[in-house]
Every structure is written in structure tokens, then in C-alpha cells.
Amino acid sequence: MKANAETQKIFGFPEKYMPHLSLLYGNFPQEIKEEIMAEVGDIGMSFVVKEIGLFSTEGEVKDWYRIKNFSLR
């Protein structure tokens, strides 16, 4: 959350942005999304982030690309 706050200040991202980890991509009806979320629930997972990747996400997913990786200390 601290990294998110700093990023918002630096790049002027809207405050409504919430950092997240996407586990599923695709065009799914809302009903299917809700079923998946209910089945998965809170996965209770934790992990240490050692690196953050900056990606260009313009256009279709197939056109996304990594701009740079940043190591965290």
C-alpha cells in the first residue's frame, strides 16, 4: 500500500486505483466471474515481493509488454 501511495503521488494515478494480482484474464459474463470468486474465496496466501515490473497495457492483452523491472530492497 505504501508503494501504491508513492506511485499515485509520482504518476498522478487516481486514488481509486487498488493494487491487485490478476489470476484470470478473459471476457467472462458477470455471473461466471461471481461464481469463480465465490468458489475461490480468500486464498489466504502471502508472499514477498522482490521485484516490480512496469508494463505498457495499451491495446489488446497480446500487445502488452514489459518496459522495465525494478528490484526492491
PQR file of N, CA, C, O and H, with PARSE charges and radii, in Angstrom:
ATOM      1  N   MET A   1       0.825  -1.189   0.000 -0.4000 1.5000
ATOM      2  CA  MET A   1       0.000   0.000   0.000 -0.0000 2.0000
ATOM      3  C   MET A   1       0.873   1.259   0.000  0.5500 1.7000
ATOM      4  O   MET A   1       0.513   2.274  -0.595 -0.5500 1.4000
ATOM      5  N   LYS A   2       2.021   1.178   0.674 -0.4000 1.5000
ATOM      6  CA  LYS A   2       2.922   2.331   0.692 -0.0000 2.0000
ATOM      7  C   LYS A   2       3.446   2.606  -0.727  0.5500 1.7000
ATOM      8  O   LYS A   2       3.503   3.757  -1.160 -0.5500 1.4000
ATOM      9  H   LYS A   2       2.313   0.353   1.158  0.4000 1.0000
ATOM     10  N   ALA A   3       3.826   1.542  -1.442 -0.4000 1.5000
ATOM     11  CA  ALA A   3       4.306   1.706  -2.818 -0.0000 2.0000
ATOM     12  C   ALA A   3       3.200   2.294  -3.692  0.5500 1.7000
ATOM     13  O   ALA A   3       3.468   3.122  -4.562 -0.5500 1.4000
ATOM     14  H   ALA A   3       3.780   0.607  -1.090  0.4000 1.0000
ATOM     15  N   ASN A   4       1.963   1.870  -3.461 -0.4000 1.5000
ATOM     16  CA  ASN A   4       0.840   2.398  -4.226 -0.0000 2.0000
ATOM     17  C   ASN A   4       0.675   3.898  -3.971  0.5500 1.7000
ATOM     18  O   ASN A   4       0.474   4.667  -4.911 -0.5500 1.4000
ATOM     19  H   ASN A   4       1.745   1.198  -2.754  0.4000 1.0000
ATOM     20  N   ALA A   5       0.758   4.314  -2.710 -0.4000 1.5000
ATOM     21  CA  ALA A   5       0.607   5.729  -2.376 -0.0000 2.0000
ATOM     22  C   ALA A   5       1.708   6.564  -3.027  0.5500 1.7000
ATOM     23  O   ALA A   5       1.439   7.643  -3.554 -0.5500 1.4000
ATOM     24  H   ALA A   5       0.920   3.689  -1.947  0.4000 1.0000
ATOM     25  N   GLU A   6       2.938   6.073  -2.992 -0.4000 1.5000
ATOM     26  CA  GLU A   6       4.050   6.790  -3.612 -0.0000 2.0000
ATOM     27  C   GLU A   6       3.865   6.886  -5.124  0.5500 1.7000
ATOM     28  O   GLU A   6       4.127   7.930  -5.721 -0.5500 1.4000
ATOM     29  H   GLU A   6       3.157   5.196  -2.564  0.4000 1.0000
ATOM     30  N   THR A   7       3.417   5.802  -5.736 -0.4000 1.5000
ATOM     31  CA  THR A   7       3.194   5.779  -7.180 -0.0000 2.0000
ATOM     32  C   THR A   7       2.112   6.779  -7.572  0.5500 1.7000
ATOM     33  O   THR A   7       2.241   7.474  -8.580 -0.5500 1.4000
ATOM     34  H   THR A   7       3.204   4.954  -5.251  0.4000 1.0000
ATOM     35  N   GLN A   8       1.053   6.852  -6.781 -0.4000 1.5000
ATOM     36  CA  GLN A   8      -0.015   7.811  -7.062 -0.0000 2.0000
ATOM     37  C   GLN A   8       0.531   9.239  -7.047  0.5500 1.7000
ATOM     38  O   GLN A   8       0.176  10.056  -7.895 -0.5500 1.4000
ATOM     39  H   GLN A   8       0.948   6.288  -5.962  0.4000 1.0000
ATOM     40  N   LYS A   9       1.399   9.531  -6.073 -0.4000 1.5000
ATOM     41  CA  LYS A   9       1.981  10.871  -5.992 -0.0000 2.0000
ATOM     42  C   LYS A   9       2.872  11.160  -7.201  0.5500 1.7000
ATOM     43  O   LYS A   9       2.798  12.239  -7.788 -0.5500 1.4000
ATOM     44  H   LYS A   9       1.687   8.867  -5.384  0.4000 1.0000
ATOM     45  N   ILE A  10       3.701  10.205  -7.562 -0.4000 1.5000
ATOM     46  CA  ILE A  10       4.670  10.408  -8.644 -0.0000 2.0000
ATOM     47  C   ILE A  10       3.984  10.516 -10.002  0.5500 1.7000
ATOM     48  O   ILE A  10       4.262  11.435 -10.772 -0.5500 1.4000
ATOM     49  H   ILE A  10       3.761   9.328  -7.085  0.4000 1.0000
ATOM     50  N   PHE A  11       3.084   9.570 -10.294 -0.4000 1.5000
ATOM     51  CA  PHE A  11       2.483   9.500 -11.627 -0.0000 2.0000
ATOM     52  C   PHE A  11       1.092  10.110 -11.710  0.5500 1.7000
ATOM     53  O   PHE A  11       0.524  10.199 -12.799 -0.5500 1.4000
ATOM     54  H   PHE A  11       2.858   8.824  -9.668  0.4000 1.0000
ATOM     55  N   GLY A  12       0.536  10.528 -10.585 -0.4000 1.5000
ATOM     56  CA  GLY A  12      -0.790  11.142 -10.603 -0.0000 2.0000
ATOM     57  C   GLY A  12      -1.907  10.166 -10.902  0.5500 1.7000
ATOM     58  O   GLY A  12      -2.918  10.548 -11.492 -0.5500 1.4000
ATOM     59  H   GLY A  12       0.997  10.455  -9.700  0.4000 1.0000
ATOM     60  N   PHE A  13      -1.744   8.890 -10.500 -0.4000 1.5000
ATOM     61  CA  PHE A  13      -2.810   7.915 -10.697 -0.0000 2.0000
ATOM     62  C   PHE A  13      -4.001   8.296  -9.831  0.5500 1.7000
ATOM     63  O   PHE A  13      -3.833   8.905  -8.774 -0.5500 1.4000
ATOM     64  H   PHE A  13      -0.923   8.580 -10.020  0.4000 1.0000
ATOM     65  N   PRO A  14      -5.192   7.945 -10.267 -0.5600 1.5000
ATOM     66  CA  PRO A  14      -6.366   8.239  -9.438  0.2800 2.0000
ATOM     67  C   PRO A  14      -6.310   7.458  -8.129  0.5500 1.7000
ATOM     68  O   PRO A  14      -5.846   6.318  -8.096 -0.5500 1.4000
ATOM     69  N   GLU A  15      -6.784   8.074  -7.058 -0.4000 1.5000
ATOM     70  CA  GLU A  15      -6.724   7.433  -5.756 -0.0000 2.0000
ATOM     71  C   GLU A  15      -7.607   6.193  -5.656  0.5500 1.7000
ATOM     72  O   GLU A  15      -7.420   5.374  -4.757 -0.5500 1.4000
ATOM     73  H   GLU A  15      -7.162   9.000  -7.084  0.4000 1.0000
ATOM     74  N   LYS A  16      -8.555   6.048  -6.558 -0.4000 1.5000
ATOM     75  CA  LYS A  16      -9.442   4.888  -6.506 -0.0000 2.0000
ATOM     76  C   LYS A  16      -8.746   3.603  -6.975  0.5500 1.7000
ATOM     77  O   LYS A  16      -9.295   2.512  -6.819 -0.5500 1.4000
ATOM     78  H   LYS A  16      -8.708   6.714  -7.288  0.4000 1.0000
ATOM     79  N   TYR A  17      -7.541   3.725  -7.547 -0.4000 1.5000
ATOM     80  CA  TYR A  17      -6.822   2.544  -8.018 -0.0000 2.0000
ATOM     81  C   TYR A  17      -6.401   1.687  -6.834  0.5500 1.7000
ATOM     82  O   TYR A  17      -5.882   2.204  -5.845 -0.5500 1.4000
ATOM     83  H   TYR A  17      -7.095   4.611  -7.674  0.4000 1.0000
ATOM     84  N   MET A  18      -6.621   0.379  -6.929 -0.4000 1.5000
ATOM     85  CA  MET A  18      -6.226  -0.546  -5.870 -0.0000 2.0000
ATOM     86  C   MET A  18      -5.242  -1.561  -6.447  0.5500 1.7000
ATOM     87  O   MET A  18      -5.559  -2.247  -7.419 -0.5500 1.4000
ATOM     88  H   MET A  18      -7.042  -0.041  -7.733  0.4000 1.0000
ATOM     89  N   PRO A  19      -4.061  -1.661  -5.861 -0.5600 1.5000
ATOM     90  CA  PRO A  19      -3.112  -2.672  -6.344  0.2800 2.0000
ATOM     91  C   PRO A  19      -3.742  -4.061  -6.237  0.5500 1.7000
ATOM     92  O   PRO A  19      -4.479  -4.350  -5.294 -0.5500 1.4000
ATOM     93  N   HIS A  20      -3.446  -4.894  -7.195 -0.4000 1.5000
ATOM     94  CA  HIS A  20      -4.038  -6.229  -7.186 -0.0000 2.0000
ATOM     95  C   HIS A  20      -3.182  -7.195  -7.989  0.5500 1.7000
ATOM     96  O   HIS A  20      -2.275  -6.791  -8.717 -0.5500 1.4000
ATOM     97  H   HIS A  20      -2.848  -4.658  -7.961  0.4000 1.0000
ATOM     98  N   LEU A  21      -3.481  -8.458  -7.846 -0.4000 1.5000
ATOM     99  CA  LEU A  21      -2.844  -9.515  -8.608 -0.0000 2.0000
ATOM    100  C   LEU A  21      -3.935 -10.199  -9.414  0.5500 1.7000
ATOM    101  O   LEU A  21      -4.844 -10.797  -8.839 -0.5500 1.4000
ATOM    102  H   LEU A  21      -4.218  -8.787  -7.255  0.4000 1.0000
ATOM    103  N   SER A  22      -3.857 -10.120 -10.735 -0.4000 1.5000
ATOM    104  CA  SER A  22      -4.862 -10.741 -11.587 -0.0000 2.0000
ATOM    105  C   SER A  22      -4.495 -12.207 -11.812  0.5500 1.7000
ATOM    106  O   SER A  22      -3.375 -12.525 -12.211 -0.5500 1.4000
ATOM    107  H   SER A  22      -3.119  -9.634 -11.202  0.4000 1.0000
ATOM    108  N   LEU A  23      -5.438 -13.079 -11.554 -0.4000 1.5000
ATOM    109  CA  LEU A  23      -5.207 -14.510 -11.712 -0.0000 2.0000
ATOM    110  C   LEU A  23      -5.944 -15.088 -12.905  0.5500 1.7000
ATOM    111  O   LEU A  23      -5.692 -16.231 -13.287 -0.5500 1.4000
ATOM    112  H   LEU A  23      -6.348 -12.821 -11.229  0.4000 1.0000
ATOM    113  N   LEU A  24      -6.847 -14.328 -13.499 -0.4000 1.5000
ATOM    114  CA  LEU A  24      -7.644 -14.825 -14.613 -0.0000 2.0000
ATOM    115  C   LEU A  24      -7.954 -13.675 -15.553  0.5500 1.7000
ATOM    116  O   LEU A  24      -8.461 -12.637 -15.127 -0.5500 1.4000
ATOM    117  H   LEU A  24      -7.052 -13.400 -13.189  0.4000 1.0000
ATOM    118  N   TYR A  25      -7.654 -13.855 -16.818 -0.4000 1.5000
ATOM    119  CA  TYR A  25      -7.969 -12.850 -17.832 -0.0000 2.0000
ATOM    120  C   TYR A  25      -8.978 -13.432 -18.807  0.5500 1.7000
ATOM    121  O   TYR A  25      -8.979 -14.634 -19.073 -0.5500 1.4000
ATOM    122  H   TYR A  25      -7.242 -14.698 -17.164  0.4000 1.0000
ATOM    123  N   GLY A  26      -9.823 -12.584 -19.329 -0.4000 1.5000
ATOM    124  CA  GLY A  26     -10.758 -13.024 -20.355 -0.0000 2.0000
ATOM    125  C   GLY A  26     -12.061 -12.261 -20.264  0.5500 1.7000
ATOM    126  O   GLY A  26     -12.317 -11.562 -19.283 -0.5500 1.4000
ATOM    127  H   GLY A  26      -9.822 -11.608 -19.113  0.4000 1.0000
ATOM    128  N   ASN A  27     -12.880 -12.396 -21.283 -0.4000 1.5000
ATOM    129  CA  ASN A  27     -14.205 -11.790 -21.315 -0.0000 2.0000
ATOM    130  C   ASN A  27     -15.206 -12.806 -20.815  0.5500 1.7000
ATOM    131  O   ASN A  27     -15.670 -13.658 -21.572 -0.5500 1.4000
ATOM    132  H   ASN A  27     -12.673 -12.963 -22.080  0.4000 1.0000
ATOM    133  N   PHE A  28     -15.542 -12.716 -19.531 -0.4000 1.5000
ATOM    134  CA  PHE A  28     -16.491 -13.638 -18.923 -0.0000 2.0000
ATOM    135  C   PHE A  28     -17.724 -12.863 -18.493  0.5500 1.7000
ATOM    136  O   PHE A  28     -17.612 -11.722 -18.045 -0.5500 1.4000
ATOM    137  H   PHE A  28     -15.165 -12.024 -18.916  0.4000 1.0000
ATOM    138  N   PRO A  29     -18.897 -13.465 -18.623 -0.5600 1.5000
ATOM    139  CA  PRO A  29     -20.105 -12.808 -18.107  0.2800 2.0000
ATOM    140  C   PRO A  29     -19.959 -12.577 -16.598  0.5500 1.7000
ATOM    141  O   PRO A  29     -19.281 -13.343 -15.914 -0.5500 1.4000
ATOM    142  N   GLN A  30     -20.587 -11.535 -16.089 -0.4000 1.5000
ATOM    143  CA  GLN A  30     -20.500 -11.197 -14.664 -0.0000 2.0000
ATOM    144  C   GLN A  30     -20.896 -12.374 -13.788  0.5500 1.7000
ATOM    145  O   GLN A  30     -20.284 -12.598 -12.744 -0.5500 1.4000
ATOM    146  H   GLN A  30     -21.138 -10.912 -16.644  0.4000 1.0000
ATOM    147  N   GLU A  31     -21.902 -13.126 -14.194 -0.4000 1.5000
ATOM    148  CA  GLU A  31     -22.366 -14.283 -13.415 -0.0000 2.0000
ATOM    149  C   GLU A  31     -21.239 -15.307 -13.239  0.5500 1.7000
ATOM    150  O   GLU A  31     -21.063 -15.849 -12.148 -0.5500 1.4000
ATOM    151  H   GLU A  31     -22.399 -12.944 -15.042  0.4000 1.0000
ATOM    152  N   ILE A  32     -20.482 -15.571 -14.298 -0.4000 1.5000
ATOM    153  CA  ILE A  32     -19.369 -16.520 -14.230 -0.0000 2.0000
ATOM    154  C   ILE A  32     -18.279 -15.983 -13.314  0.5500 1.7000
ATOM    155  O   ILE A  32     -17.720 -16.737 -12.518 -0.5500 1.4000
ATOM    156  H   ILE A  32     -20.625 -15.130 -15.184  0.4000 1.0000
ATOM    157  N   LYS A  33     -17.966 -14.692 -13.410 -0.4000 1.5000
ATOM    158  CA  LYS A  33     -16.962 -14.084 -12.542 -0.0000 2.0000
ATOM    159  C   LYS A  33     -17.342 -14.255 -11.077  0.5500 1.7000
ATOM    160  O   LYS A  33     -16.506 -14.612 -10.247 -0.5500 1.4000
ATOM    161  H   LYS A  33     -18.420 -14.079 -14.057  0.4000 1.0000
ATOM    162  N   GLU A  34     -18.609 -13.996 -10.765 -0.4000 1.5000
ATOM    163  CA  GLU A  34     -19.073 -14.104  -9.387 -0.0000 2.0000
ATOM    164  C   GLU A  34     -19.009 -15.544  -8.894  0.5500 1.7000
ATOM    165  O   GLU A  34     -18.672 -15.780  -7.734 -0.5500 1.4000
ATOM    166  H   GLU A  34     -19.288 -13.706 -11.439  0.4000 1.0000
ATOM    167  N   GLU A  35     -19.327 -16.510  -9.749 -0.4000 1.5000
ATOM    168  CA  GLU A  35     -19.231 -17.917  -9.374 -0.0000 2.0000
ATOM    169  C   GLU A  35     -17.778 -18.297  -9.067  0.5500 1.7000
ATOM    170  O   GLU A  35     -17.502 -18.984  -8.083 -0.5500 1.4000
ATOM    171  H   GLU A  35     -19.601 -16.319 -10.691  0.4000 1.0000
ATOM    172  N   ILE A  36     -16.865 -17.848  -9.910 -0.4000 1.5000
ATOM    173  CA  ILE A  36     -15.442 -18.144  -9.706 -0.0000 2.0000
ATOM    174  C   ILE A  36     -14.957 -17.521  -8.399  0.5500 1.7000
ATOM    175  O   ILE A  36     -14.287 -18.186  -7.608 -0.5500 1.4000
ATOM    176  H   ILE A  36     -17.088 -17.289 -10.709  0.4000 1.0000
ATOM    177  N   MET A  37     -15.289 -16.254  -8.167 -0.4000 1.5000
ATOM    178  CA  MET A  37     -14.862 -15.577  -6.938 -0.0000 2.0000
ATOM    179  C   MET A  37     -15.417 -16.274  -5.701  0.5500 1.7000
ATOM    180  O   MET A  37     -14.720 -16.404  -4.695 -0.5500 1.4000
ATOM    181  H   MET A  37     -15.833 -15.714  -8.810  0.4000 1.0000
ATOM    182  N   ALA A  38     -16.679 -16.726  -5.771 -0.4000 1.5000
ATOM    183  CA  ALA A  38     -17.285 -17.416  -4.624 -0.0000 2.0000
ATOM    184  C   ALA A  38     -16.584 -18.742  -4.365  0.5500 1.7000
ATOM    185  O   ALA A  38     -16.384 -19.127  -3.213 -0.5500 1.4000
ATOM    186  H   ALA A  38     -17.246 -16.620  -6.588  0.4000 1.0000
ATOM    187  N   GLU A  39     -16.213 -19.437  -5.429 -0.4000 1.5000
ATOM    188  CA  GLU A  39     -15.549 -20.730  -5.270 -0.0000 2.0000
ATOM    189  C   GLU A  39     -14.126 -20.576  -4.737  0.5500 1.7000
ATOM    190  O   GLU A  39     -13.693 -21.348  -3.881 -0.5500 1.4000
ATOM    191  H   GLU A  39     -16.376 -19.125  -6.365  0.4000 1.0000
ATOM    192  N   VAL A  40     -13.404 -19.586  -5.242 -0.4000 1.5000
ATOM    193  CA  VAL A  40     -12.017 -19.378  -4.823 -0.0000 2.0000
ATOM    194  C   VAL A  40     -11.976 -18.767  -3.427  0.5500 1.7000
ATOM    195  O   VAL A  40     -11.193 -19.206  -2.585 -0.5500 1.4000
ATOM    196  H   VAL A  40     -13.756 -18.959  -5.938  0.4000 1.0000
ATOM    197  N   GLY A  41     -12.802 -17.767  -3.173 -0.4000 1.5000
ATOM    198  CA  GLY A  41     -12.828 -17.110  -1.869 -0.0000 2.0000
ATOM    199  C   GLY A  41     -11.501 -16.466  -1.529  0.5500 1.7000
ATOM    200  O   GLY A  41     -10.738 -16.088  -2.418 -0.5500 1.4000
ATOM    201  H   GLY A  41     -13.438 -17.410  -3.857  0.4000 1.0000
ATOM    202  N   ASP A  42     -11.229 -16.343  -0.248 -0.4000 1.5000
ATOM    203  CA  ASP A  42      -9.968 -15.779   0.237 -0.0000 2.0000
ATOM    204  C   ASP A  42      -8.950 -16.907   0.245  0.5500 1.7000
ATOM    205  O   ASP A  42      -9.072 -17.859   1.016 -0.5500 1.4000
ATOM    206  H   ASP A  42     -11.849 -16.650   0.474  0.4000 1.0000
ATOM    207  N   ILE A  43      -7.946 -16.798  -0.616 -0.4000 1.5000
ATOM    208  CA  ILE A  43      -6.982 -17.895  -0.738 -0.0000 2.0000
ATOM    209  C   ILE A  43      -5.960 -17.899   0.388  0.5500 1.7000
ATOM    210  O   ILE A  43      -5.158 -18.827   0.492 -0.5500 1.4000
ATOM    211  H   ILE A  43      -7.847 -16.025  -1.242  0.4000 1.0000
ATOM    212  N   GLY A  44      -5.979 -16.873   1.232 -0.4000 1.5000
ATOM    213  CA  GLY A  44      -5.128 -16.849   2.415 -0.0000 2.0000
ATOM    214  C   GLY A  44      -3.649 -17.004   2.109  0.5500 1.7000
ATOM    215  O   GLY A  44      -2.924 -17.663   2.854 -0.5500 1.4000
ATOM    216  H   GLY A  44      -6.631 -16.119   1.148  0.4000 1.0000
ATOM    217  N   MET A  45      -3.209 -16.417   1.044 -0.4000 1.5000
ATOM    218  CA  MET A  45      -1.825 -16.564   0.615 -0.0000 2.0000
ATOM    219  C   MET A  45      -1.048 -15.301   0.937  0.5500 1.7000
ATOM    220  O   MET A  45      -1.587 -14.196   0.863 -0.5500 1.4000
ATOM    221  H   MET A  45      -3.798 -15.881   0.439  0.4000 1.0000
ATOM    222  N   SER A  46       0.201 -15.462   1.289 -0.4000 1.5000
ATOM    223  CA  SER A  46       1.077 -14.302   1.442 -0.0000 2.0000
ATOM    224  C   SER A  46       2.362 -14.580   0.679  0.5500 1.7000
ATOM    225  O   SER A  46       2.723 -15.734   0.447 -0.5500 1.4000
ATOM    226  H   SER A  46       0.638 -16.359   1.349  0.4000 1.0000
ATOM    227  N   PHE A  47       3.044 -13.518   0.293 -0.4000 1.5000
ATOM    228  CA  PHE A  47       4.286 -13.663  -0.448 -0.0000 2.0000
ATOM    229  C   PHE A  47       5.111 -12.402  -0.300  0.5500 1.7000
ATOM    230  O   PHE A  47       4.590 -11.345   0.056 -0.5500 1.4000
ATOM    231  H   PHE A  47       2.751 -12.580   0.482  0.4000 1.0000
ATOM    232  N   VAL A  48       6.382 -12.515  -0.570 -0.4000 1.5000
ATOM    233  CA  VAL A  48       7.299 -11.384  -0.505 -0.0000 2.0000
ATOM    234  C   VAL A  48       7.554 -10.907  -1.925  0.5500 1.7000
ATOM    235  O   VAL A  48       7.893 -11.704  -2.800 -0.5500 1.4000
ATOM    236  H   VAL A  48       6.806 -13.374  -0.859  0.4000 1.0000
ATOM    237  N   VAL A  49       7.392  -9.622  -2.155 -0.4000 1.5000
ATOM    238  CA  VAL A  49       7.640  -9.040  -3.475 -0.0000 2.0000
ATOM    239  C   VAL A  49       9.083  -8.561  -3.517  0.5500 1.7000
ATOM    240  O   VAL A  49       9.484  -7.712  -2.720 -0.5500 1.4000
ATOM    241  H   VAL A  49       7.117  -8.975  -1.444  0.4000 1.0000
ATOM    242  N   LYS A  50       9.855  -9.098  -4.436 -0.4000 1.5000
ATOM    243  CA  LYS A  50      11.261  -8.731  -4.572 -0.0000 2.0000
ATOM    244  C   LYS A  50      11.508  -7.864  -5.795  0.5500 1.7000
ATOM    245  O   LYS A  50      12.572  -7.260  -5.936 -0.5500 1.4000
ATOM    246  H   LYS A  50       9.529  -9.787  -5.083  0.4000 1.0000
ATOM    247  N   GLU A  51      10.517  -7.806  -6.681 -0.4000 1.5000
ATOM    248  CA  GLU A  51      10.679  -7.075  -7.927 -0.0000 2.0000
ATOM    249  C   GLU A  51       9.310  -6.631  -8.419  0.5500 1.7000
ATOM    250  O   GLU A  51       8.315  -7.337  -8.253 -0.5500 1.4000
ATOM    251  H   GLU A  51       9.653  -8.296  -6.567  0.4000 1.0000
ATOM    252  N   ILE A  52       9.275  -5.444  -9.030 -0.4000 1.5000
ATOM    253  CA  ILE A  52       8.040  -4.936  -9.632 -0.0000 2.0000
ATOM    254  C   ILE A  52       8.319  -4.683 -11.104  0.5500 1.7000
ATOM    255  O   ILE A  52       9.346  -4.103 -11.457 -0.5500 1.4000
ATOM    256  H   ILE A  52      10.083  -4.870  -9.165  0.4000 1.0000
ATOM    257  N   GLY A  53       7.403  -5.118 -11.960 -0.4000 1.5000
ATOM    258  CA  GLY A  53       7.538  -4.886 -13.392 -0.0000 2.0000
ATOM    259  C   GLY A  53       6.602  -3.782 -13.841  0.5500 1.7000
ATOM    260  O   GLY A  53       5.434  -3.738 -13.453 -0.5500 1.4000
ATOM    261  H   GLY A  53       6.569  -5.589 -11.673  0.4000 1.0000
ATOM    262  N   LEU A  54       7.129  -2.899 -14.658 -0.4000 1.5000
ATOM    263  CA  LEU A  54       6.320  -1.836 -15.255 -0.0000 2.0000
ATOM    264  C   LEU A  54       5.971  -2.272 -16.671  0.5500 1.7000
ATOM    265  O   LEU A  54       6.859  -2.554 -17.477 -0.5500 1.4000
ATOM    266  H   LEU A  54       8.077  -2.935 -14.973  0.4000 1.0000
ATOM    267  N   PHE A  55       4.680  -2.327 -16.972 -0.4000 1.5000
ATOM    268  CA  PHE A  55       4.209  -2.802 -18.265 -0.0000 2.0000
ATOM    269  C   PHE A  55       3.404  -1.735 -18.977  0.5500 1.7000
ATOM    270  O   PHE A  55       2.721  -0.932 -18.341 -0.5500 1.4000
ATOM    271  H   PHE A  55       3.959  -2.098 -16.318  0.4000 1.0000
ATOM    272  N   SER A  56       3.486  -1.727 -20.294 -0.4000 1.5000
ATOM    273  CA  SER A  56       2.581  -0.955 -21.114 -0.0000 2.0000
ATOM    274  C   SER A  56       1.365  -1.846 -21.352  0.5500 1.7000
ATOM    275  O   SER A  56       1.501  -2.960 -21.859 -0.5500 1.4000
ATOM    276  H   SER A  56       4.041  -2.379 -20.810  0.4000 1.0000
ATOM    277  N   THR A  57       0.183  -1.363 -20.990 -0.4000 1.5000
ATOM    278  CA  THR A  57      -1.032  -2.169 -21.136 -0.0000 2.0000
ATOM    279  C   THR A  57      -2.011  -1.535 -22.113  0.5500 1.7000
ATOM    280  O   THR A  57      -3.224  -1.700 -21.983 -0.5500 1.4000
ATOM    281  H   THR A  57       0.073  -0.458 -20.579  0.4000 1.0000
ATOM    282  N   GLU A  58      -1.484  -0.817 -23.082 -0.4000 1.5000
ATOM    283  CA  GLU A  58      -2.358  -0.225 -24.091 -0.0000 2.0000
ATOM    284  C   GLU A  58      -2.746  -1.280 -25.116  0.5500 1.7000
ATOM    285  O   GLU A  58      -1.938  -2.139 -25.470 -0.5500 1.4000
ATOM    286  H   GLU A  58      -0.499  -0.683 -23.188  0.4000 1.0000
ATOM    287  N   GLY A  59      -3.964  -1.212 -25.584 -0.4000 1.5000
ATOM    288  CA  GLY A  59      -4.422  -2.128 -26.620 -0.0000 2.0000
ATOM    289  C   GLY A  59      -4.815  -3.484 -26.069  0.5500 1.7000
ATOM    290  O   GLY A  59      -5.139  -3.630 -24.890 -0.5500 1.4000
ATOM    291  H   GLY A  59      -4.620  -0.514 -25.296  0.4000 1.0000
ATOM    292  N   GLU A  60      -4.777  -4.465 -26.944 -0.4000 1.5000
ATOM    293  CA  GLU A  60      -5.147  -5.838 -26.583 -0.0000 2.0000
ATOM    294  C   GLU A  60      -4.074  -6.444 -25.670  0.5500 1.7000
ATOM    295  O   GLU A  60      -2.920  -6.017 -25.698 -0.5500 1.4000
ATOM    296  H   GLU A  60      -4.514  -4.346 -27.902  0.4000 1.0000
ATOM    297  N   VAL A  61      -4.453  -7.433 -24.868 -0.4000 1.5000
ATOM    298  CA  VAL A  61      -3.504  -8.084 -23.956 -0.0000 2.0000
ATOM    299  C   VAL A  61      -2.287  -8.594 -24.722  0.5500 1.7000
ATOM    300  O   VAL A  61      -1.168  -8.513 -24.216 -0.5500 1.4000
ATOM    301  H   VAL A  61      -5.391  -7.781 -24.846  0.4000 1.0000
ATOM    302  N   LYS A  62      -2.480  -9.109 -25.912 -0.4000 1.5000
ATOM    303  CA  LYS A  62      -1.363  -9.635 -26.712 -0.0000 2.0000
ATOM    304  C   LYS A  62      -0.338  -8.554 -27.057  0.5500 1.7000
ATOM    305  O   LYS A  62       0.805  -8.867 -27.389 -0.5500 1.4000
ATOM    306  H   LYS A  62      -3.390  -9.175 -26.323  0.4000 1.0000
ATOM    307  N   ASP A  63      -0.743  -7.286 -26.980 -0.4000 1.5000
ATOM    308  CA  ASP A  63       0.147  -6.176 -27.311 -0.0000 2.0000
ATOM    309  C   ASP A  63       0.867  -5.594 -26.089  0.5500 1.7000
ATOM    310  O   ASP A  63       1.714  -4.714 -26.242 -0.5500 1.4000
ATOM    311  H   ASP A  63      -1.672  -7.032 -26.710  0.4000 1.0000
ATOM    312  N   TRP A  64       0.545  -6.070 -24.880 -0.4000 1.5000
ATOM    313  CA  TRP A  64       1.184  -5.575 -23.673 -0.0000 2.0000
ATOM    314  C   TRP A  64       2.655  -5.990 -23.681  0.5500 1.7000
ATOM    315  O   TRP A  64       3.008  -7.038 -24.223 -0.5500 1.4000
ATOM    316  H   TRP A  64      -0.143  -6.785 -24.755  0.4000 1.0000
ATOM    317  N   TYR A  65       3.500  -5.169 -23.081 -0.4000 1.5000
ATOM    318  CA  TYR A  65       4.918  -5.533 -22.994 -0.0000 2.0000
ATOM    319  C   TYR A  65       5.558  -4.913 -21.754  0.5500 1.7000
ATOM    320  O   TYR A  65       5.116  -3.881 -21.247 -0.5500 1.4000
ATOM    321  H   TYR A  65       3.213  -4.319 -22.641  0.4000 1.0000
ATOM    322  N   ARG A  66       6.611  -5.576 -21.285 -0.4000 1.5000
ATOM    323  CA  ARG A  66       7.345  -5.109 -20.121 -0.0000 2.0000
ATOM    324  C   ARG A  66       8.253  -3.956 -20.523  0.5500 1.7000
ATOM    325  O   ARG A  66       8.999  -4.061 -21.497 -0.5500 1.4000
ATOM    326  H   ARG A  66       6.970  -6.414 -21.696  0.4000 1.0000
ATOM    327  N   ILE A  67       8.195  -2.866 -19.786 -0.4000 1.5000
ATOM    328  CA  ILE A  67       9.055  -1.722 -20.024 -0.0000 2.0000
ATOM    329  C   ILE A  67      10.341  -1.866 -19.212  0.5500 1.7000
ATOM    330  O   ILE A  67      11.441  -1.691 -19.737 -0.5500 1.4000
ATOM    331  H   ILE A  67       7.589  -2.781 -18.995  0.4000 1.0000
ATOM    332  N   LYS A  68      10.189  -2.186 -17.929 -0.4000 1.5000
ATOM    333  CA  LYS A  68      11.356  -2.300 -17.059 -0.0000 2.0000
ATOM    334  C   LYS A  68      10.976  -3.017 -15.769  0.5500 1.7000
ATOM    335  O   LYS A  68       9.839  -2.922 -15.308 -0.5500 1.4000
ATOM    336  H   LYS A  68       9.296  -2.328 -17.502  0.4000 1.0000
ATOM    337  N   ASN A  69      11.936  -3.734 -15.192 -0.4000 1.5000
ATOM    338  CA  ASN A  69      11.782  -4.326 -13.868 -0.0000 2.0000
ATOM    339  C   ASN A  69      12.511  -3.486 -12.845  0.5500 1.7000
ATOM    340  O   ASN A  69      13.556  -2.907 -13.144 -0.5500 1.4000
ATOM    341  H   ASN A  69      12.860  -3.811 -15.566  0.4000 1.0000
ATOM    342  N   PHE A  70      11.971  -3.413 -11.636 -0.4000 1.5000
ATOM    343  CA  PHE A  70      12.588  -2.675 -10.555 -0.0000 2.0000
ATOM    344  C   PHE A  70      12.759  -3.595  -9.363  0.5500 1.7000
ATOM    345  O   PHE A  70      11.779  -4.145  -8.859 -0.5500 1.4000
ATOM    346  H   PHE A  70      11.123  -3.883 -11.393  0.4000 1.0000
ATOM    347  N   SER A  71      13.988  -3.769  -8.906 -0.4000 1.5000
ATOM    348  CA  SER A  71      14.268  -4.589  -7.725 -0.0000 2.0000
ATOM    349  C   SER A  71      13.904  -3.816  -6.476  0.5500 1.7000
ATOM    350  O   SER A  71      14.133  -2.609  -6.392 -0.5500 1.4000
ATOM    351  H   SER A  71      14.784  -3.322  -9.315  0.4000 1.0000
ATOM    352  N   LEU A  72      13.336  -4.511  -5.507 -0.4000 1.5000
ATOM    353  CA  LEU A  72      13.003  -3.904  -4.224 -0.0000 2.0000
ATOM    354  C   LEU A  72      14.007  -4.371  -3.186  0.5500 1.7000
ATOM    355  O   LEU A  72      14.453  -5.518  -3.209 -0.5500 1.4000
ATOM    356  H   LEU A  72      13.150  -5.491  -5.575  0.4000 1.0000
ATOM    357  N   ARG A  73      14.352  -3.487  -2.288 -0.4000 1.5000
ATOM    358  CA  ARG A  73      15.336  -3.849  -1.251 -0.0000 2.0000
ATOM    359  C   ARG A  73      14.667  -4.084   0.057  0.5500 1.7000
ATOM    360  O   ARG A  73      15.334  -4.397   1.043 -0.5500 1.4000
ATOM    361  H   ARG A  73      13.990  -2.555  -2.269  0.4000 1.0000
TER
END
